[in-house]
Amino acid sequence: MTDAASSPMTRREWLLSDRPQSRMQARLGRFYMTWQRFRANRLAVLGLFIIVMLVLIALFANLLAPHNPVIGDLAGARLLPPGTDGYLLGTDDQGRDILSRLLYGTRLTLTVVALVAIITAPLGLIIGTVSGYAGGWVDAVLMRITDIFLSFPKLVLALAFVAAVGPGIQNAVIALAITSWPPYARIARAETLALRNTDYIAAVRLMGASPFRVVFRHIMPMCLSSVIVRVTLDMAGIILTAAGLGFLGLGAQPPLPEWGAMIASGRRFILDHWWVATMPGIAILTVSLGFNLLGDGLRDALDPREAGQ
């Protein structure tokens, strides 16, 4: 009779082993447990589904869009209601298909979100960890700069920057990045203050590691989970701020199918032709909801207190 202990280990048992044989096994095990906690949250899975669909729509917008998003039929298709003559969501005041413009608009939305996240998260993480680990005058200077940026409302500061340098999608991204990094710096600093005096960091210093290596190799990776959660939760705010800039004419410029600009062009017809402004508004609402649900799920899944249960 075969001994049960000598039977081959299943993949799940290998991932959940309390004695991993390699770093790769330990990392895969942590990822698997995090995914299990995330998957148990149905709303988080719904948020992930919305974001995945957004990415797929952005990738295949040219195949999914039934009409040209920029050129419309001004003479024969102006302000048609949804479902008329093959226009599923209707047309705008320029005779352009709203569905096609929404599909192509996902590309602009994802571009803005991705660029802002790529700029702000590393910047805030570096400033926060350096400030928390160095302390002294370095901490005081970096945190006072952070306080200055936090003292202004995000939209107001973004409006001031774009108004100074001029409208456009590139300037809007820079404005959003400038106004979005301080919360990440605060989070990273708080976690660094809690980590810098731990036995783990003290042992690393005793081994001769330089401050640069301590910060970038040991402290910064331990702050990543909190920053990732904050980035995901902030995506909805970034989308709304970008739409606000587009609504005011300071973001993406016509004829680009930016959702905020589409709402601005449709506000003149809101009473008689409600679909022109309502459809992009629903798109913004859906995507913002998806990011919020995803962020809440990641926060619960990456919570170290939950991980220990």
C-alpha positions in Angstrom: 0.0 0.0 0.0 1.5 3.3 -1.0 2.4 5.7 1.7 0.3 8.9 1.5 3.3 11.0 2.5 5.2 9.8 -0.5 2.4 10.6 -3.0 3.2 13.4 -5.4 2.2 16.9 -4.2 -0.7 18.6 -6.0 -0.2 22.0 -7.5 -2.3 23.6 -4.8 -0.4 21.9 -2.0 2.9 23.0 -3.7 1.7 26.6 -3.8 0.4 26.6 -0.2 3.4 24.8 1.3 4.6 26.3 4.6 8.1 25.2 3.7 8.8 26.6 0.2 12.0 25.2 -1.4 12.7 28.4 -3.4 12.0 32.1 -3.6 9.9 31.5 -6.7 7.7 29.0 -4.9 7.3 31.4 -2.0 6.3 34.3 -4.3 3.9 32.1 -6.3 2.4 30.9 -3.1 1.8 34.5 -1.9 0.3 35.4 -5.2 -2.0 32.4 -5.1 -3.3 33.2 -1.7 -3.8 36.8 -2.6 -5.7 35.7 -5.7 -7.9 33.4 -3.6 -8.9 36.3 -1.3 -9.5 38.6 -4.2 -11.6 36.0 -6.1 -13.8 35.6 -3.0 -14.9 39.2 -3.4 -17.5 39.2 -6.2 -17.6 43.0 -6.5 -13.9 43.1 -6.9 -14.1 40.4 -9.7 -16.8 42.6 -11.3 -14.5 45.6 -11.2 -11.7 43.5 -12.7 -14.0 42.4 -15.4 -15.0 46.0 -16.2 -11.3 47.1 -16.5 -10.4 44.0 -18.6 -13.3 44.8 -21.0 -12.1 48.4 -21.1 -8.6 47.3 -22.1 -10.0 44.9 -24.8 -12.3 47.6 -26.2 -9.3 50.0 -26.4 -7.2 47.4 -28.2 -9.9 46.5 -30.7 -11.8 49.8 -31.0 -11.1 50.0 -34.7 -12.7 46.6 -35.2 -15.7 47.2 -32.9 -16.6 50.7 -33.9 -19.3 50.7 -36.6 -18.6 54.2 -37.9 -15.8 56.8 -38.2 -15.5 58.5 -34.7 -14.3 61.8 -36.2 -16.2 62.3 -39.4 -20.0 62.3 -39.3 -22.9 62.7 -41.6 -23.9 66.3 -40.8 -26.6 66.5 -43.5 -28.4 63.2 -42.9 -27.5 61.9 -39.4 -27.5 64.9 -37.1 -28.8 64.3 -33.5 -30.5 60.9 -34.3 -31.9 59.1 -31.3 -30.5 55.8 -30.2 -31.4 52.9 -32.4 -32.1 55.0 -35.5 -30.6 54.0 -38.9 -28.0 51.7 -37.3 -26.8 54.2 -34.8 -27.1 52.1 -31.6 -26.5 55.0 -29.2 -27.5 57.8 -31.5 -25.5 60.6 -33.0 -24.2 64.0 -31.9 -24.7 67.5 -33.3 -22.0 66.8 -36.0 -23.7 63.6 -37.2 -21.0 61.4 -35.6 -21.8 58.0 -34.1 -21.7 58.2 -30.3 -20.9 54.5 -29.9 -17.9 54.7 -32.1 -16.7 57.8 -30.3 -17.1 56.1 -26.9 -15.2 53.1 -28.1 -12.3 55.1 -29.4 -12.5 57.3 -26.3 -11.4 54.3 -24.2 -8.0 54.7 -25.8 -7.6 58.2 -24.6 -8.9 57.3 -21.1 -6.5 54.4 -20.7 -3.6 56.5 -22.1 -4.2 59.2 -19.5 -4.7 56.8 -16.7 -1.6 54.7 -17.6 0.7 57.8 -18.1 -0.4 59.4 -14.8 0.1 56.2 -12.9 3.5 55.6 -14.4 4.6 59.1 -13.5 3.0 59.6 -10.1 3.4 56.3 -8.3 7.2 56.0 -8.7 7.7 59.7 -7.9 5.6 59.6 -4.8 7.1 56.3 -3.7 10.7 57.6 -4.1 10.0 60.9 -2.3 8.1 59.2 0.5 10.7 56.4 1.2 13.7 58.8 1.0 11.9 61.3 3.3 11.0 58.7 5.9 14.3 56.9 5.9 16.6 60.0 5.9 14.6 62.0 8.4 16.0 65.4 9.6 16.1 68.3 7.3 15.5 66.1 4.2 12.3 64.8 5.6 11.2 68.4 6.6 11.9 69.8 3.2 10.3 67.0 1.2 7.2 66.9 3.4 6.7 70.7 3.3 6.8 70.5 -0.5 4.3 67.7 -0.3 2.1 69.8 2.0 2.1 72.7 -0.5 0.8 70.5 -3.2 -1.8 69.0 -0.9 -3.0 72.4 0.2 -4.5 73.0 -3.3 -7.5 71.2 -4.6 -6.4 68.8 -7.3 -8.7 70.1 -10.0 -7.9 73.7 -9.3 -4.1 73.1 -9.4 -4.5 71.1 -12.7 -6.6 73.9 -14.2 -4.0 76.5 -13.2 -1.2 74.5 -14.8 -3.1 73.7 -18.1 -4.2 77.3 -18.3 -0.6 78.5 -18.0 1.0 76.1 -20.5 -2.0 75.6 -22.9 -4.7 73.0 -23.5 -3.9 69.5 -24.9 -3.8 65.9 -23.8 -0.1 66.0 -23.0 -0.4 69.0 -20.8 -3.4 67.5 -19.1 -1.4 64.4 -18.3 1.4 66.5 -16.8 -1.0 68.5 -14.8 -2.7 65.4 -13.4 0.7 63.9 -12.6 1.8 67.0 -10.8 -1.3 67.1 -8.6 -1.6 63.3 -7.9 1.8 62.3 -6.4 1.6 63.7 -2.8 -0.8 61.0 -1.4 1.6 58.3 -2.5 4.5 60.1 -0.8 2.5 60.3 2.4 1.7 56.6 2.4 5.3 55.6 1.5 6.7 57.9 4.3 4.3 56.5 6.9 5.3 52.9 6.1 9.0 53.7 5.9 8.8 55.3 9.4 7.3 52.0 10.7 9.9 49.9 8.9 13.2 51.7 9.3 13.7 50.7 13.0 12.7 47.1 12.6 15.2 44.3 13.2 15.0 43.3 9.6 16.3 46.7 8.4 18.9 46.8 11.2 20.3 43.5 10.1 20.5 44.7 6.6 22.5 47.8 7.7 24.8 45.6 9.9 25.6 43.6 6.7 27.0 46.8 5.2 24.1 47.8 2.9 24.2 51.5 1.9 21.3 53.8 2.5 20.5 53.7 -1.2 20.3 49.9 -1.2 18.3 49.8 2.0 15.7 52.2 0.6 15.4 50.9 -3.0 16.1 47.2 -2.4 14.4 46.5 1.0 12.0 49.3 2.1 10.5 50.3 -1.2 9.3 46.8 -2.2 7.5 46.5 1.1 5.6 49.8 0.4 4.5 48.7 -3.1 1.2 46.9 -2.1 -0.2 50.0 -0.4 0.8 52.2 -3.3 -0.7 49.9 -5.8 -4.0 49.9 -3.9 -4.0 53.7 -3.7 -3.2 54.0 -7.4 -6.1 51.8 -8.3 -8.5 53.7 -6.0 -7.2 57.0 -7.4 -7.9 56.0 -11.0 -11.5 57.0 -10.7 -10.5 60.5 -9.5 -8.0 60.8 -12.3 -10.6 59.9 -14.9 -13.1 62.4 -13.4 -10.4 65.2 -13.3 -9.4 64.4 -16.9 -13.0 64.5 -18.0 -13.4 67.8 -16.1 -10.4 69.3 -18.0 -12.0 68.0 -21.3 -15.3 69.4 -20.3 -13.8 72.9 -19.8 -11.9 72.6 -23.1 -8.5 72.3 -21.5 -7.9 68.6 -22.1 -8.1 66.6 -25.4 -9.1 69.0 -28.2 -11.8 68.4 -30.8 -12.3 66.3 -32.8 -10.7 63.7 -30.5 -13.4 61.5 -28.9 -12.7 62.4 -25.2 -15.6 61.7 -22.9 -15.5 64.9 -21.0 -15.4 66.9 -24.2 -18.4 64.9 -25.5 -20.4 65.8 -22.4 -19.5 69.5 -22.9 -20.7 69.4 -26.5 -23.9 67.7 -25.5 -24.9 69.9 -22.6 -26.5 72.3 -25.1 -29.0 69.6 -26.1 -29.5 68.0 -22.7 -33.3 68.6 -22.6 -34.2 67.7 -26.2 -31.4 65.3 -27.1 -30.4 63.7 -23.8 -28.3 60.9 -25.2 -25.5 63.1 -26.5 -24.3 63.9 -23.0 -25.8 61.0 -21.1 -23.9 58.2 -23.0 -20.4 59.5 -22.2 -21.5 60.2 -18.7 -22.6 56.6 -18.3 -19.2 55.5 -19.7 -17.4 57.6 -17.1 -19.6 56.3 -14.3 -19.0 52.6 -15.3 -15.3 52.9 -15.6 -14.9 54.8 -12.4 -17.1 52.2 -10.6 -14.9 49.5 -12.0 -11.7 51.0 -10.7 -13.3 51.7 -7.3 -14.5 48.1 -7.0 -11.1 46.8 -8.1 -9.3 49.0 -5.7 -11.4 47.9 -2.8 -10.8 44.3 -3.7 -7.1 44.7 -3.9 -7.0 46.5 -0.6 -8.8 43.6 1.1 -6.7 41.0 -0.7 -3.3 42.7 0.1 -4.1 43.6 3.7 -1.4 41.8 5.7 -3.9 41.3 8.6 -6.1 39.3 6.2 -3.1 37.4 4.9 -2.4 36.1 8.3 -5.8 34.6 8.7 
